[in-house]
Structures are given as structure tokens and as C-alpha cells.
Amino acid sequence: MRVPRLVGLMAVDARETARARGLFLAAPDRPDFHRTMVDYVVRQYPRPGAEVPAESMVYVWFDLAEGEGGGGVREPRVPGPPAGGLQHELGEPGDAFEVIGR
């Protein structure tokens, strides 16, 4: 049997989808998984489409709630670093490692 895609589903829907296919679901990051309803699955193992025996265990993970960590805000950082590299780098007067060949 093939593992269904559970990523993007709410916990309650992921449980129903797995149950309908004859699979068991476990969430290592949620000890209260049986009560979890509206959190979204962000990762699963085995991957969707993998062949597994009937009554296999599929592991799912959920996104962290606000204030529990995560990657933070991702906005553009302006201004960016100057372009050019060594061609635009100026050495100090008398520097033993002065840029040569400008």
C-alpha cells in the first residue's frame, strides 16, 4: 500500500486519512496527539507514495506554535553587502598583504 500525502492536512484530517488506508499515525513531538485537532502536518515519514505493509506506522510532525521557536522573520536585509570582492577592496598603506594587480 502507498503512504498518502499528509503534509498540509490538519491533525484530525491526517488521522482520518491514515485510518481510511489502514495505517497508524504517531506524532513524536506531540504526546497529546490523540487530542490534537487543528495543527497542520509539516513533515511525515515515510514520504508520500512510499510502499509500506498494511497497518504500518506513519510518523508526522507539526509546526511549532507562536513563541516556541522557529526560523524568525525573513524580510530582505537592506542595504546588502557591497558587490565587487577583492577588486574593490582597498588595502591599508604599508599593508604586507596589499591587493596587487588593480
C-alpha positions in Angstrom: 0.0 0.0 0.0 1.2 3.5 -0.7 1.5 6.2 2.0 -0.9 9.1 1.4 0.3 12.7 1.4 -0.4 14.0 4.9 1.7 17.2 4.8 -0.6 20.3 4.8 -3.5 18.4 6.5 -4.9 19.3 9.9 -4.2 16.6 12.6 -7.8 15.4 12.6 -7.8 15.0 8.8 -4.4 13.3 8.8 -5.7 10.8 11.3 -8.8 10.0 9.3 -6.8 9.7 6.0 -4.4 7.3 7.6 -7.2 5.3 9.3 -9.0 5.0 5.9 -5.9 3.5 4.4 -5.3 1.1 7.2 -2.3 2.9 8.6 -1.4 4.0 12.1 -0.3 7.6 12.9 2.2 8.8 15.6 3.5 12.2 16.4 6.8 12.2 18.2 6.6 15.9 19.0 3.1 15.7 20.5 2.4 13.4 23.4 -1.2 14.5 23.3 -1.6 13.7 19.6 -5.0 12.0 20.1 -6.4 15.3 21.2 -4.6 17.5 18.6 -7.2 18.8 16.1 -6.3 21.9 14.1 -2.4 21.9 14.0 -1.1 21.3 10.5 1.3 18.5 9.5 4.6 19.9 8.2 6.6 16.7 7.8 6.0 13.0 7.5 7.9 9.7 7.4 7.7 7.6 5.3 7.3 10.0 2.4 4.1 10.2 0.4 4.0 7.4 -2.2 6.3 5.1 -0.4 5.2 1.4 -0.4 4.6 0.0 3.1 2.8 -3.0 4.5 -0.8 -2.7 5.8 -1.1 -1.4 9.4 2.3 0.3 9.2 3.2 3.3 11.4 3.5 6.7 9.7 5.2 9.5 11.8 4.0 13.1 11.4 5.4 16.4 12.8 3.6 19.7 13.4 4.6 23.3 13.1 5.6 25.0 16.3 3.2 27.4 17.9 4.0 31.1 18.1 6.7 31.8 20.7 8.0 28.2 20.7 10.9 28.8 18.3 11.1 28.6 14.5 13.1 30.5 11.9 12.0 34.0 12.8 11.1 36.8 10.4 12.5 36.6 6.9 12.5 40.0 5.3 15.0 41.5 2.9 18.0 43.0 4.6 18.7 46.4 3.1 21.3 47.5 2.3 23.0 44.3 1.2 26.8 43.8 1.2 28.7 45.7 -1.4 29.5 43.9 -4.6 32.9 43.5 -6.0 35.1 41.5 -3.7 38.8 41.9 -4.0 38.6 44.3 -6.9 37.1 47.0 -4.7 39.0 46.3 -1.5 41.5 48.9 -0.6 44.5 47.9 1.5 45.9 49.9 4.3 49.0 52.0 3.4 52.1 49.8 4.0 50.0 46.6 4.3 52.1 43.5 3.7 49.1 41.8 2.0 48.2 44.7 -0.2 45.9 43.9 -3.2 48.1 43.7 -6.3 47.0 43.9 -10.0 44.3 46.5 -9.8 
